[in-house]
Amino acid sequence: MSDIFDDRRCDLGEGPLWHPGRGQLIWFDILGRKLLTREGGRPREVQFKEHVSAAGWVSDSELLIASERRLFLFDIDRERSEDVEGLEPDDATTRSNDGRADPWGGFWISTMGKAAESGRAVIHRYYQGRLTRLFGGLDVPNAISFAPDRSCAYFADSDSCKVMRQPLEPEHGWPEGDPEVFLDLTAEGLAPDGAVVDAGGNFWTALWGAWCVGCFGPDGTPIGKVGFEAAHTSCPAFGGPDLTTLYCTSALFDLSEENAAKSDRHGMTFAFPETGRGQAEHRVIL
């Protein structure tokens, strides 16, 4: 059974990152404009003036964080920021959403309309000092994650109920060819949200509105589900000393009255020990 890792209720919990150098889980409340973590058994949060959604680790004290308008370097100990790159800086109607570092030291980050307008979402890659648009025309972009053998990336358009598999070229990790459908959950009515790939190549995705994280094999075969006490599970991450604890953020946003009455733990962040074995998160190389 899952445990409550942190009982602060996020409007839209997202972007959990197990920092391998710090041995620490870091996550975000996008709508609350906060970075959250725990240190010495105590809760800690950093309030920002803009939406923040995802991060990659750069050093033991530095993160590359994606916000509404920019990518910025953040010293978590000193709480100091330094701009790195604009992120659709001239469009006040979009914000960052899902993101993850890739095995080559790049950082993939999605943007979307603040009202989730159809076709507004884009996935970018920041690599070797340059931000490049990879995919566009999406609605709610999520599930950015990478196979342990570096063969492919995954991403989802949640509203379509589909997860895509994108082959990657081996030298620098750029997309090679066109993405193909990896999972189509339309028949089940399941919306894939954030995701992570474990050390064995299994794909774990939060299923928005379904109270769980689903696990699928490298060929897309369903393996099982891990249940949580929140309807809107939003993103999983493996962490802990041996990377065998499955963490999961959740959200209060868009919660129905019926689901709200079933649990008082919506929006909290959960931990389920001995669930699988994850990959260590890759470092962002600036």
Secondary structure, DSSP 8 states (H G I E B T S, - for coil): --EEEE----SBEEEEEEETTTTEEEEEETTTTEEEEEETTEEEEEE-SS-EEEEEE-SSSEEEEEESSEEEEEETTTTEEEEEEESSTT-TTEEEEEEEE-TTS-EEEEEEETT--TT-EEEEEEETTEEEEEEEEESSEEEEEE-TTSSEEEEEEGGGTEEEEEEB-TTT--B-S--EEEEE-TTTT-EEEEEEEBTTS-EEEEEETTTEEEEE-TTS-EEEEEE-S-SBEEEEEEESTTS-EEEEEEB-TT--HHHHTT-S-TT-EEEESSS--B----B---
